[in-house]
Amino acid sequence: MDRPQRYGMVIRLRPERREEYLRLHSAVWPAVEQTMRDANMRNFTIFLHGDLLFGYYEYIGDDHEADQARIAADPETRRWWTFTDPCQESLMPAGSGQWWAPMQEVWHMD
């Protein structure tokens, strides 16, 4: 792959869990970060605006779906999500199978 694929996503942060979420992300578990690196994710960033979290990452692999499944199957990542998921409220319809809502890229400048 010549250039990374860029992904943006959004989710609501539950106001009553804001401090907990920020505390968790002040020290993300190294094993969770390594799983993401091993799944070809780079430059992962989460921004906060009001009660909305915007996530961005670059993907350098050849099979995004398989790498995402690999992350979802990782026991340490699944344990991490037991702490972070209660802090979030999905914007996706129930039953969609997605937690964070994907965003469409409309412009990019190198």
URPE-V855525 format. One record per residue. N is the residue number from 1. RES is the residue in one small letter. PHI is phi in whole degrees, 0 to 359 (NA if undefined). OMEGA is omega in radians with two decimals (* if undefined). NEAR is the number of other C-alpha atoms within 10 Angstrom. Layout:
n->[N | N]
res->[RES | RES]
phi->[PHI | PHI]
omega->[OMEGA | OMEGA]
near->[NEAR | NEAR]
This chain:
n->[1 | 2 | 3 | 4 | 5 | 6 | 7 | 8 | 9 | 10 | 11 | 12 | 13 | 14 | 15 | 16 | 17 | 18 | 19 | 20 | 21 | 22 | 23 | 24 | 25 | 26 | 27 | 28 | 29 | 30 | 31 | 32 | 33 | 34 | 35 | 36 | 37 | 38 | 39 | 40 | 41 | 42 | 43 | 44 | 45 | 46 | 47 | 48 | 49 | 50 | 51 | 52 | 53 | 54 | 55 | 56 | 57 | 58 | 59 | 60 | 61 | 62 | 63 | 64 | 65 | 66 | 67 | 68 | 69 | 70 | 71 | 72 | 73 | 74 | 75 | 76 | 77 | 78 | 79 | 80 | 81 | 82 | 83 | 84 | 85 | 86 | 87 | 88 | 89 | 90 | 91 | 92 | 93 | 94 | 95 | 96 | 97 | 98 | 99 | 100 | 101 | 102 | 103 | 104 | 105 | 106 | 107 | 108 | 109 | 110]
res->[m | d | r | p | q | r | y | g | m | v | i | r | l | r | p | e | r | r | e | e | y | l | r | l | h | s | a | v | w | p | a | v | e | q | t | m | r | d | a | n | m | r | n | f | t | i | f | l | h | g | d | l | l | f | g | y | y | e | y | i | g | d | d | h | e | a | d | q | a | r | i | a | a | d | p | e | t | r | r | w | w | t | f | t | d | p | c | q | e | s | l | m | p | a | g | s | g | q | w | w | a | p | m | q | e | v | w | h | m | d]
phi->[NA | 287 | 235 | 292 | 273 | 257 | 231 | 236 | 207 | 221 | 206 | 271 | 267 | 293 | 305 | 287 | 247 | 306 | 297 | 298 | 298 | 296 | 297 | 302 | 277 | 284 | 207 | 298 | 300 | 304 | 294 | 293 | 298 | 294 | 299 | 295 | 298 | 297 | 266 | 70 | 266 | 224 | 55 | 288 | 220 | 240 | 251 | 238 | 224 | 61 | 252 | 252 | 257 | 246 | 254 | 220 | 207 | 247 | 246 | 248 | 270 | 247 | 218 | 302 | 300 | 294 | 293 | 295 | 296 | 297 | 296 | 296 | 270 | 290 | 300 | 291 | 294 | 298 | 293 | 303 | 297 | 295 | 269 | 276 | 302 | 295 | 277 | 243 | 229 | 295 | 265 | 275 | 298 | 304 | 85 | 285 | 83 | 240 | 262 | 281 | 275 | 293 | 245 | 269 | 286 | 246 | 196 | 212 | 238 | 279]
omega->[-3.09 | -3.10 | 3.09 | 2.98 | -3.12 | 3.13 | 3.03 | -3.11 | -3.08 | 3.09 | 3.12 | 3.03 | 3.11 | -3.07 | -3.11 | 3.14 | -3.06 | -3.08 | 3.12 | -3.13 | 3.14 | 3.10 | 3.12 | -3.07 | 3.01 | -3.14 | 3.11 | -3.09 | -3.14 | -3.13 | 3.10 | 3.11 | -3.13 | 3.09 | 3.11 | 3.09 | -3.14 | 3.11 | 3.00 | 3.07 | 3.12 | 3.01 | -3.14 | -3.10 | 3.00 | 3.09 | 3.12 | 3.03 | -3.06 | 3.09 | 3.10 | 3.03 | 3.08 | 3.11 | 3.12 | 3.00 | 3.08 | -3.11 | -3.07 | -3.10 | -3.10 | -3.11 | -3.06 | -3.11 | 3.14 | 3.12 | 3.07 | 3.09 | 3.11 | 3.09 | -3.10 | -3.13 | -3.08 | -3.08 | -3.11 | 3.08 | 3.11 | 3.10 | 3.08 | -3.12 | 3.10 | 3.08 | -3.04 | -3.08 | 3.13 | 3.12 | -3.01 | 3.04 | -3.09 | 3.03 | -3.11 | 3.08 | 3.08 | 3.13 | -3.11 | -3.11 | 3.12 | 3.14 | 3.03 | 3.12 | 3.11 | 3.12 | 3.12 | 3.06 | 3.14 | 3.10 | 3.10 | 3.05 | 3.04 | *]
near->[8 | 5 | 9 | 15 | 14 | 16 | 16 | 18 | 17 | 21 | 20 | 19 | 22 | 17 | 14 | 9 | 13 | 14 | 12 | 15 | 19 | 13 | 10 | 14 | 12 | 9 | 8 | 11 | 13 | 10 | 14 | 19 | 15 | 13 | 18 | 20 | 16 | 14 | 20 | 18 | 23 | 17 | 11 | 15 | 11 | 14 | 10 | 14 | 9 | 8 | 14 | 17 | 16 | 19 | 19 | 16 | 17 | 17 | 22 | 18 | 16 | 12 | 11 | 15 | 8 | 12 | 19 | 14 | 11 | 14 | 18 | 14 | 11 | 15 | 12 | 15 | 18 | 15 | 11 | 16 | 14 | 10 | 13 | 17 | 15 | 13 | 19 | 21 | 15 | 16 | 15 | 15 | 10 | 9 | 7 | 8 | 8 | 12 | 18 | 19 | 18 | 16 | 13 | 10 | 10 | 5 | 5 | 6 | 3 | 2]
